[in-house]
């Protein structure tokens, strides 16, 4: 009986490990990106306050909106390609791996 559960347990533990690594990496990348962007904007605001440089904030906003739109379109394109070309991959992996990855990913994002 214990040998029947070994592959299942290995899949669940492996899925939890993958989920943990995924949310941890995503959180660290987002934190670093937010710090860099925040320091950049604070520096620009400081230089403008000191009247060393004059920024057109409307143009900055327009450029950032274009960048965000590009990221959304790219992610949508990537996700539609993954769904179409790799539909059989998740069916071969099995429900225990996918559910444990998802569970740990959500738990990690919620607990922070």
Number of C-alpha atoms within 10 A of each C-alpha: 5 6 7 8 10 11 11 14 13 13 20 19 16 16 22 22 15 19 24 21 15 15 20 15 12 11 14 11 11 11 11 11 12 12 11 12 11 12 12 12 12 12 12 16 16 13 14 13 11 10 10 9 11 12 12 7 10 9 10 11 11 11 12 12 12 12 12 12 12 12 12 12 12 12 12 12 11 12 11 11 12 11 11 10 9 10 11 10 10 11 10 8 11 12 13 18 22 18 15 21 25 18 15 20 21 15 14 17 13 8 6 9
